[in-house]
Amino acid sequence: MSMVTQKDEIVVKEGKANSFNILLAKGGNLTVTNQRVVWQGRGGQPDVIKLDDIVSYGKCFTITIFSLLLPIPNAFYILTNSGRTYKYTVLGRETWIAAIAKAIQDIKK
């Protein structure tokens, strides 16, 4: 499922990702553009995070009831100005974090 871009929006990175919390993981697609980060699940409202609303981001772990003893290092978080934290499990989290970092850096130029 491809995301519909806005005017002057360029896709930087896209791929499969789960949005998760300690109790639930939902499959979907994650897209980083030069304006925002969008996670679109199967049904329901998408997560739409404007780059200038991001306070911090970085590595985190997937912790589920099945992995309490061994957290899985395959996730990252995004914290917004409103205090909301979004967490996504992805393949190759370093490349996702780098894509977000570059997109944020580019809008500050």
C-alpha positions as CSV (number, residue, x, y, z in Angstrom):
1,M,0.0,0.0,0.0
2,S,1.6,3.2,-1.2
3,M,1.2,6.5,0.7
4,V,-0.3,9.5,-1.2
5,T,2.2,12.3,-1.1
6,Q,1.5,15.9,-0.7
7,K,2.7,18.7,-2.9
8,D,6.5,19.0,-3.0
9,E,6.8,15.8,-0.8
10,I,9.6,13.4,-1.7
11,V,9.7,9.8,-0.3
12,V,13.1,9.2,1.4
13,K,12.5,5.6,2.7
14,E,9.5,3.2,2.8
15,G,8.9,-0.3,3.9
16,K,7.1,-2.7,6.2
17,A,6.9,-1.9,9.9
18,N,4.9,-2.8,13.0
19,S,3.5,-0.1,15.3
20,F,3.8,-1.5,18.8
21,N,3.3,-1.1,22.5
22,I,3.9,-3.7,25.2
23,L,0.5,-5.4,24.5
24,L,-0.1,-5.1,20.8
25,A,1.8,-4.9,17.5
26,K,0.0,-3.9,14.3
27,G,1.4,-4.5,10.8
28,G,1.6,-1.8,8.2
29,N,3.9,0.4,6.1
30,L,6.2,3.1,7.2
31,T,7.2,6.0,5.0
32,V,9.7,8.8,5.7
33,T,9.5,11.8,3.4
34,N,11.1,15.2,3.3
35,Q,8.1,16.5,5.4
36,R,6.8,13.8,7.6
37,V,6.8,10.2,8.9
38,V,3.7,8.2,8.1
39,W,2.8,4.7,9.4
40,Q,-0.3,3.3,7.6
41,G,-1.8,0.1,9.1
42,R,-4.4,-2.2,7.7
43,G,-7.5,-0.1,8.5
44,G,-7.8,2.6,11.1
45,Q,-6.1,6.0,11.3
46,P,-2.5,6.4,10.1
47,D,0.2,7.8,12.4
48,V,1.2,11.1,10.8
49,I,4.2,12.9,12.3
50,K,5.5,16.1,10.9
51,L,9.3,16.3,11.0
52,D,9.3,19.7,12.7
53,D,7.1,18.1,15.5
54,I,9.8,15.5,16.4
55,V,11.6,16.2,19.7
56,S,13.8,13.1,19.7
57,Y,14.1,9.7,18.2
58,G,16.4,6.7,18.6
59,K,16.8,3.0,19.3
60,C,14.6,1.0,21.5
61,F,13.7,-2.7,22.0
62,T,10.7,-4.8,21.2
63,I,9.5,-6.2,24.5
64,T,6.6,-8.6,24.5
65,I,5.4,-11.2,26.9
66,F,7.4,-13.7,24.8
67,S,10.6,-11.8,24.9
68,L,10.7,-10.5,28.5
69,L,14.0,-12.2,29.2
70,L,15.6,-11.2,25.9
71,P,14.4,-7.9,24.4
72,I,14.8,-7.7,20.6
73,P,16.9,-4.8,19.3
74,N,14.9,-4.1,16.2
75,A,12.8,-1.0,17.0
76,F,13.0,2.7,17.2
77,Y,10.9,5.5,18.8
78,I,9.8,9.0,17.9
79,L,8.9,11.5,20.6
80,T,6.8,14.5,19.5
81,N,6.3,18.0,21.0
82,S,2.9,16.9,22.4
83,G,4.7,14.2,24.5
84,R,3.4,11.3,22.4
85,T,5.8,8.4,21.7
86,Y,5.5,6.3,18.6
87,K,7.4,3.0,18.4
88,Y,8.0,0.9,15.3
89,T,9.7,-2.4,14.7
90,V,11.5,-2.6,11.5
91,L,14.2,-4.5,9.6
92,G,17.4,-2.5,9.6
93,R,16.5,0.1,12.2
94,E,19.8,1.9,11.7
95,T,18.9,2.9,8.2
96,W,15.4,4.1,9.4
97,I,17.0,6.3,12.1
98,A,19.5,7.6,9.5
99,A,16.7,8.5,7.1
100,I,14.8,10.4,9.8
101,A,17.9,12.2,10.9
102,K,18.7,13.3,7.3
103,A,15.2,14.4,6.6
104,I,15.1,16.5,9.8
105,Q,18.5,18.0,9.0
106,D,17.4,18.9,5.5
107,I,14.4,20.8,6.7
108,K,16.6,22.9,9.0
109,K,18.7,24.1,6.1
